[in-house]
Amino acid sequence: MYSILVSVFLLVFLAWLGLSVYVVLSRLRHERRNKLLGKAMLELGHSQPVMLNAKTRSDLVLPIITRLPQPVVYRTAADVAVYAPVAQVFAVHALARWGANVFTIASEPRPETDRWERISALSILAQVKADCAHDLLFDALQDKDPDVASSAAVFLGRLQDMRAAERLVTALRLNLVLPSFIARQLDNFKIPLDGLLEPLLDLDSAPVRYWAVVLLARHGGGGERHVQKIARMAEDPDPVIRKAVVQTLGMLKASDEALTILTLLYDDVAFVRVHAVRALGRLNRPEFRGSLVAMLEDPEWRVRLAAREVLSSMEQPPSLAAPGRFQAADGFLRTSFGGMDHVHAYSIDNAIKKTRMQTGSEAGRP
């Protein structure tokens, strides 16, 4: 019995000793890397590479980074806090020094590869614009690790070319990453994406149709070329998309599609009517004043509030000869106390904030 206890104790002690040694060595390695990186960054700071041209900057940086271990170079090349031209020199050096290893790490997940090491390798390939970068980044978009997938989307967005846009649109169609995150990357593109976005309007996925409407409004001459296509989506069964349509038409001040906006004033969903009222106000056309006044009788208080805001902001606000009409209809603004009507102490600004928060909540988007 005694020998068994001694054996168990020795096993536990050896396990504890091994774990302690591993932790201490890992910490020392981490501190050594940080020290090397800090020294390198200090030398780079003294050399002021920001003020130098690309060749001189490379000549200064390369002697410094040749002394750094692979993990430090990888991490610095992918660090967004590092001055971009310097990070690019790190990326070029990493590819020249460990080229095959960079491609291997970036190609697919491996048990021995840390996720951040793979993200760094993908960042290096994207920075040097390697021919295989687009395909490797698209493969990474399909990774089960959300950090790898979202990082791949960001790197594709930084490439700013048609091949990258095609892969991001495909990711949007297939719902590989959160649609709003993909849309954010596409929104940053400077090249026209009309041809890639228009087919998305006919897909079955409501989030994809929504972002197609929003993105089309921002591409191709400010969206004017797509007004008719966007207006056709006003009959979409999803109210969030109808809201996006009327928002877009208002933003573009699409007077030719005023009939579509007028139709959405009587939508079954309150937040769609709210945005239709605001879109009609952006057109600022006197002939629509009667339609806006009619919305003061809407059963939903937020619609009445939107109509009142729009009417008050127009160049010639309607006569308020009967203020009781507005105040009596809007019960949330007034209360009865002692037989007299008293306006609530809270201001209309607070009511407006409440309206916007609730409208955003119902719409599923801010």
PLY file of the C-alpha trace (Angstrom):
ply
format ascii 1.0
element vertex 366
property float x
property float y
property float z
element edge 365
property int vertex1
property int vertex2
end_header
0.00 0.00 0.00
2.84 2.35 0.93
4.66 1.70 -2.36
1.47 2.52 -4.32
1.08 5.87 -2.53
4.75 6.70 -3.19
4.30 5.85 -6.90
1.20 8.04 -7.16
2.97 10.88 -5.39
5.95 10.62 -7.74
3.68 10.63 -10.78
1.81 13.72 -9.54
5.08 15.45 -8.67
6.61 14.71 -12.09
3.46 15.93 -13.83
3.48 19.14 -11.79
7.21 19.61 -12.42
6.79 19.10 -16.17
3.88 21.53 -16.35
5.78 24.13 -14.33
8.83 23.84 -16.58
6.62 24.20 -19.66
4.93 27.32 -18.28
8.25 28.91 -17.28
9.87 28.15 -20.65
6.83 29.45 -22.53
6.91 32.63 -20.52
10.64 33.09 -21.11
10.19 32.51 -24.83
7.33 35.02 -24.92
9.37 37.63 -23.06
12.37 37.05 -25.35
10.22 37.58 -28.43
8.73 40.74 -26.98
12.20 42.02 -26.08
13.48 41.35 -29.60
10.45 42.98 -31.15
10.72 45.99 -28.85
14.38 46.40 -29.72
13.61 46.12 -33.43
10.81 48.67 -33.20
13.14 51.01 -31.26
15.78 50.74 -33.97
13.15 51.36 -36.63
11.97 54.38 -34.72
15.48 55.81 -34.61
15.88 55.25 -38.35
12.55 57.00 -39.03
11.49 54.75 -41.97
8.30 56.79 -42.42
10.32 59.59 -44.01
12.28 57.33 -46.38
11.50 55.93 -49.80
10.69 52.26 -50.30
14.20 51.10 -51.25
15.97 52.96 -48.43
13.30 51.82 -45.96
13.83 48.19 -47.01
17.62 48.55 -46.66
17.16 49.82 -43.10
14.50 47.34 -41.99
15.94 44.13 -43.44
19.11 44.04 -41.29
16.94 44.47 -38.22
14.34 41.80 -38.97
16.85 39.18 -40.11
17.70 38.75 -36.43
14.08 38.14 -35.43
12.54 34.66 -35.09
9.70 33.57 -37.36
6.77 34.10 -34.92
7.85 37.70 -34.25
8.15 38.50 -37.96
4.77 36.90 -38.67
3.04 38.81 -35.90
4.58 42.15 -36.86
3.71 41.72 -40.54
0.06 41.17 -39.61
-0.13 43.86 -36.90
-2.39 46.71 -38.03
-0.73 49.01 -35.46
2.58 48.82 -37.34
3.20 51.46 -40.00
1.92 49.84 -43.21
5.06 50.19 -45.37
7.18 48.74 -42.57
4.72 45.86 -42.12
4.96 45.22 -45.85
8.75 44.95 -45.61
8.24 42.40 -42.83
5.80 40.50 -45.07
8.18 40.49 -48.03
11.02 39.32 -45.80
8.87 36.54 -44.30
7.91 35.30 -47.76
11.51 35.40 -48.97
12.86 33.67 -45.87
10.13 31.12 -45.13
8.16 31.08 -48.39
7.18 27.43 -48.43
6.26 27.53 -44.76
4.05 30.60 -45.25
2.06 28.86 -48.00
1.79 25.67 -45.95
0.49 27.46 -42.86
-1.96 29.58 -44.87
-3.29 26.73 -46.99
-5.29 24.76 -44.45
-5.73 24.31 -40.69
-3.31 21.89 -39.06
-3.26 20.57 -35.49
0.21 22.01 -34.91
-0.68 25.44 -36.36
-2.02 28.16 -34.10
-5.00 30.08 -35.55
-3.17 33.39 -35.23
-0.15 31.98 -37.02
-2.42 31.03 -39.91
-4.06 34.47 -39.89
-0.60 36.05 -39.97
0.40 33.89 -42.93
-2.78 34.88 -44.80
-2.07 38.53 -44.03
1.46 38.21 -45.43
0.20 36.71 -48.69
-2.46 39.42 -48.98
0.07 42.21 -48.37
2.45 41.00 -51.07
-0.54 40.29 -53.37
0.56 36.73 -54.11
-1.20 35.09 -57.06
-2.67 32.40 -54.86
-3.84 34.84 -52.14
-7.41 35.14 -53.45
-8.02 31.38 -53.51
-6.38 30.78 -50.14
-8.39 33.59 -48.57
-11.62 32.21 -50.01
-10.78 28.79 -48.55
-10.17 30.50 -45.21
-13.59 32.18 -45.50
-15.09 28.70 -45.23
-13.10 27.80 -42.12
-15.09 26.78 -39.05
-13.02 29.13 -36.89
-14.83 32.51 -36.96
-11.59 34.42 -36.32
-9.94 32.90 -39.38
-13.03 33.44 -41.56
-13.57 37.06 -40.54
-9.85 37.87 -40.94
-9.93 36.40 -44.46
-12.86 38.67 -45.30
-10.91 41.72 -44.11
-7.82 40.73 -46.11
-9.91 40.26 -49.26
-11.40 43.70 -48.70
-7.92 45.19 -48.55
-6.96 43.75 -51.94
-9.44 46.11 -53.63
-9.62 44.24 -56.95
-12.36 42.49 -58.89
-11.15 38.98 -57.99
-11.43 39.81 -54.31
-14.88 41.38 -54.80
-16.11 38.27 -56.63
-15.08 36.06 -53.73
-16.68 38.35 -51.17
-19.94 38.41 -53.14
-19.83 34.62 -53.32
-19.32 34.52 -49.56
-22.34 36.81 -49.18
-24.46 34.52 -51.39
-23.40 31.40 -49.49
-23.66 33.05 -46.06
-20.12 31.98 -45.17
-19.63 34.93 -42.79
-22.09 37.33 -41.16
-23.69 39.19 -44.14
-23.30 42.62 -42.56
-19.57 41.98 -42.09
-19.12 40.99 -45.74
-21.19 43.98 -46.85
-18.91 46.29 -44.86
-15.90 45.04 -46.81
-17.71 45.43 -50.15
-18.80 48.94 -49.23
-15.15 50.00 -48.99
-14.35 49.05 -52.59
-13.50 51.95 -54.90
-14.18 50.00 -58.11
-17.77 49.62 -59.46
-19.44 46.39 -58.36
-22.76 46.81 -60.19
-22.46 43.64 -62.22
-21.76 41.55 -59.14
-24.51 43.05 -56.97
-27.48 43.18 -59.35
-28.00 39.38 -59.54
-28.28 39.30 -55.73
-31.64 41.11 -55.92
-33.29 37.93 -57.22
-31.98 35.49 -54.61
-34.18 33.77 -52.04
-32.12 34.91 -49.05
-33.64 38.04 -47.48
-30.36 39.27 -45.89
-28.61 38.99 -49.26
-31.37 40.95 -51.01
-31.24 43.57 -48.26
-27.51 44.18 -48.63
-27.78 44.13 -52.41
-30.23 47.04 -52.20
-28.04 48.96 -49.75
-24.80 48.39 -51.66
-26.28 49.13 -55.08
-27.29 52.56 -53.83
-23.61 53.32 -53.19
-22.14 52.01 -56.45
-22.53 53.15 -60.01
-22.87 56.92 -60.06
-24.32 57.18 -56.57
-26.95 54.54 -57.34
-28.96 56.57 -59.86
-28.54 53.87 -62.52
-30.18 51.34 -60.24
-33.17 53.32 -59.02
-35.69 51.36 -61.10
-34.23 48.01 -60.04
-34.31 49.06 -56.41
-37.86 50.42 -56.69
-39.07 47.05 -57.97
-38.05 45.56 -54.63
-40.76 47.64 -52.91
-43.09 44.62 -53.24
-40.65 42.30 -51.49
-42.39 40.14 -48.87
-39.77 40.97 -46.25
-40.56 44.30 -44.49
-36.88 44.92 -43.69
-36.14 44.97 -47.41
-39.07 47.29 -48.11
-37.63 49.58 -45.44
-34.22 49.44 -47.14
-35.83 50.24 -50.50
-37.65 53.32 -49.25
-34.59 54.49 -47.29
-32.47 54.17 -50.42
-34.97 55.99 -52.62
-35.09 58.81 -50.11
-31.33 58.97 -49.80
-31.00 59.18 -53.60
-33.88 61.71 -53.76
-35.39 59.58 -56.49
-38.29 61.85 -57.50
-39.09 59.61 -60.48
-39.98 56.83 -58.02
-42.14 59.04 -55.77
-45.13 56.81 -56.49
-43.28 53.88 -54.91
-42.60 55.92 -51.78
-46.24 57.05 -51.64
-47.36 53.43 -51.87
-45.15 52.44 -48.95
-46.77 55.17 -46.83
-49.62 52.69 -46.40
-47.52 49.59 -45.77
-48.85 47.12 -43.21
-45.67 47.43 -41.10
-45.24 50.56 -39.01
-41.47 50.97 -39.33
-41.77 50.82 -43.13
-44.31 53.65 -43.01
-41.99 55.66 -40.75
-39.16 55.45 -43.26
-41.54 56.15 -46.14
-42.58 59.38 -44.42
-38.95 60.41 -43.98
-38.08 59.47 -47.56
-40.96 61.57 -48.85
-39.69 64.46 -46.75
-36.25 64.22 -48.36
-37.85 64.84 -51.76
-39.06 68.20 -50.37
-41.84 68.57 -52.93
-44.85 70.72 -51.97
-47.32 68.49 -53.84
-46.72 65.71 -51.31
-47.56 67.87 -48.32
-51.13 66.58 -48.27
-49.93 62.97 -48.07
-47.68 63.87 -45.14
-50.49 65.69 -43.33
-52.67 62.61 -43.78
-50.06 60.55 -41.94
-50.73 62.62 -38.82
-53.82 60.44 -38.44
-51.86 57.17 -38.61
-52.76 54.77 -35.77
-49.06 54.26 -34.94
-47.59 57.08 -32.86
-44.10 56.79 -34.32
-45.52 57.36 -37.81
-47.33 60.47 -36.58
-44.14 61.69 -34.94
-42.13 61.17 -38.15
-44.76 63.05 -40.15
-44.71 65.91 -37.69
-40.90 66.11 -37.82
-40.89 66.14 -41.62
-43.60 68.77 -41.88
-41.83 71.02 -39.40
-38.56 70.74 -41.32
-39.99 71.56 -44.74
-39.49 75.02 -46.16
-43.13 76.07 -45.67
-44.55 74.18 -42.70
-48.33 73.79 -42.65
-50.45 76.10 -40.53
-50.76 74.96 -36.96
-53.98 76.92 -36.44
-55.41 74.02 -34.49
-52.52 72.79 -32.31
-54.91 70.63 -30.37
-55.16 68.40 -33.42
-51.55 67.37 -33.03
-51.54 67.24 -29.27
-54.83 65.48 -28.73
-54.06 62.84 -31.34
-50.66 62.09 -29.84
-51.62 60.72 -26.47
-48.02 59.87 -25.61
-47.21 63.59 -25.49
-50.07 64.76 -23.29
-51.87 63.68 -20.15
-54.96 64.84 -18.31
-54.66 66.11 -14.74
-57.29 68.01 -12.81
-59.44 68.54 -15.93
-56.58 70.34 -17.73
-54.20 69.12 -20.41
-50.55 69.29 -19.51
-47.65 68.49 -21.75
-45.34 65.83 -20.36
-42.13 67.04 -18.74
-39.96 65.00 -21.05
-38.99 66.68 -24.29
-39.78 65.75 -27.84
-36.08 64.89 -28.30
-36.45 62.00 -25.87
-39.50 60.80 -27.75
-37.56 60.93 -30.98
-34.73 58.86 -29.49
-37.25 56.32 -28.27
-38.82 56.19 -31.71
-35.52 55.52 -33.43
-34.49 52.81 -30.99
-37.78 50.98 -31.31
-37.81 51.37 -35.09
-34.31 49.93 -35.32
-35.28 47.06 -33.04
-38.31 46.10 -35.13
-36.36 46.42 -38.37
-33.66 44.11 -37.13
-31.01 46.75 -37.97
-29.87 50.05 -36.46
0 1
1 2
2 3
3 4
4 5
5 6
6 7
7 8
8 9
9 10
10 11
11 12
12 13
13 14
14 15
15 16
16 17
17 18
18 19
19 20
20 21
21 22
22 23
23 24
24 25
25 26
26 27
27 28
28 29
29 30
30 31
31 32
32 33
33 34
34 35
35 36
36 37
37 38
38 39
39 40
40 41
41 42
42 43
43 44
44 45
45 46
46 47
47 48
48 49
49 50
50 51
51 52
52 53
53 54
54 55
55 56
56 57
57 58
58 59
59 60
60 61
61 62
62 63
63 64
64 65
65 66
66 67
67 68
68 69
69 70
70 71
71 72
72 73
73 74
74 75
75 76
76 77
77 78
78 79
79 80
80 81
81 82
82 83
83 84
84 85
85 86
86 87
87 88
88 89
89 90
90 91
91 92
92 93
93 94
94 95
95 96
96 97
97 98
98 99
99 100
100 101
101 102
102 103
103 104
104 105
105 106
106 107
107 108
108 109
109 110
110 111
111 112
112 113
113 114
114 115
115 116
116 117
117 118
118 119
119 120
120 121
121 122
122 123
123 124
124 125
125 126
126 127
127 128
128 129
129 130
130 131
131 132
132 133
133 134
134 135
135 136
136 137
137 138
138 139
139 140
140 141
141 142
142 143
143 144
144 145
145 146
146 147
147 148
148 149
149 150
150 151
151 152
152 153
153 154
154 155
155 156
156 157
157 158
158 159
159 160
160 161
161 162
162 163
163 164
164 165
165 166
166 167
167 168
168 169
169 170
170 171
171 172
172 173
173 174
174 175
175 176
176 177
177 178
178 179
179 180
180 181
181 182
182 183
183 184
184 185
185 186
186 187
187 188
188 189
189 190
190 191
191 192
192 193
193 194
194 195
195 196
196 197
197 198
198 199
199 200
200 201
201 202
202 203
203 204
204 205
205 206
206 207
207 208
208 209
209 210
210 211
211 212
212 213
213 214
214 215
215 216
216 217
217 218
218 219
219 220
220 221
221 222
222 223
223 224
224 225
225 226
226 227
227 228
228 229
229 230
230 231
231 232
232 233
233 234
234 235
235 236
236 237
237 238
238 239
239 240
240 241
241 242
242 243
243 244
244 245
245 246
246 247
247 248
248 249
249 250
250 251
251 252
252 253
253 254
254 255
255 256
256 257
257 258
258 259
259 260
260 261
261 262
262 263
263 264
264 265
265 266
266 267
267 268
268 269
269 270
270 271
271 272
272 273
273 274
274 275
275 276
276 277
277 278
278 279
279 280
280 281
281 282
282 283
283 284
284 285
285 286
286 287
287 288
288 289
289 290
290 291
291 292
292 293
293 294
294 295
295 296
296 297
297 298
298 299
299 300
300 301
301 302
302 303
303 304
304 305
305 306
306 307
307 308
308 309
309 310
310 311
311 312
312 313
313 314
314 315
315 316
316 317
317 318
318 319
319 320
320 321
321 322
322 323
323 324
324 325
325 326
326 327
327 328
328 329
329 330
330 331
331 332
332 333
333 334
334 335
335 336
336 337
337 338
338 339
339 340
340 341
341 342
342 343
343 344
344 345
345 346
346 347
347 348
348 349
349 350
350 351
351 352
352 353
353 354
354 355
355 356
356 357
357 358
358 359
359 360
360 361
361 362
362 363
363 364
364 365
